[in-house]
Amino acid sequence: MALRGRVALVTGGVQGIGRAAAESLLEKHAKVALVDLNQSVGEECKKELDEQYGQDNSIFLQCDVTDGGKLQEAFKSTVEHFGRLDIVINNAGINNEKNWEKTIEVNLTSVIKGTYLALEHMSKEYGKEGGVIINVSSMAAFLHSPYQPVYTATKHGVIGFSRALADASEHCNYGVRINVLCPAFVDTQLLLSVDCEETMGKFIKYKDDLKQKMDKYGVLKPSLIAEGMMRLVTDESLNGAVMKITCSKGIHFHVYEPLSA
């Protein structure tokens, strides 16, 4: 997929992985809608991106992804502003074992909503031109964390939902590829949540164990995650792919056994 003139929407788009992805897309001459809850950081990010890539190439849309109406409006505003939509990256995510319902809402429910909204604006079943969706999961879906059971469950859910819908897209000719990105520990604000009782709840007593795991397995830079993400976006042979990114193996893909009874 050539990206010049294409339009992308990125949730959680103004910090960490989301911002790195937005910058990579802009470097390839795509237009980008940055969808994020944080108004002040969003405005600052937009200003910095304007200086580097030009003010007509991105927009910032303040949005709580757990608010279905607001998320729908963000998609609508993106299409109204840029005239089309080709790439959706459902990246917004949190770690909150204390308020675990919120974790499900952000990490899984909003990804499902974002995927269905993306299909409404890109799928051939709605008379659109097709596109690509990247849903962000985590290596926690493979190396489950006993200290983050709900976070782990949401990341499992993202993979299952995305792979099933990727098959549906292929069988029904939606013209939309759906892939999953599973990074290990990444140098973002999310890592700071393991220090806080208000996010870890009763699992806060294991924070040192988590930090030891970070030291053991290493912490990735958002730029490497964006590199993998761009491969999932541009390689038109990839649909239903599950990309893993770790310090030890870099960018690689999970291989599933063939289905059997």
Disulfide bonds with the S-S distance in Angstrom:
none
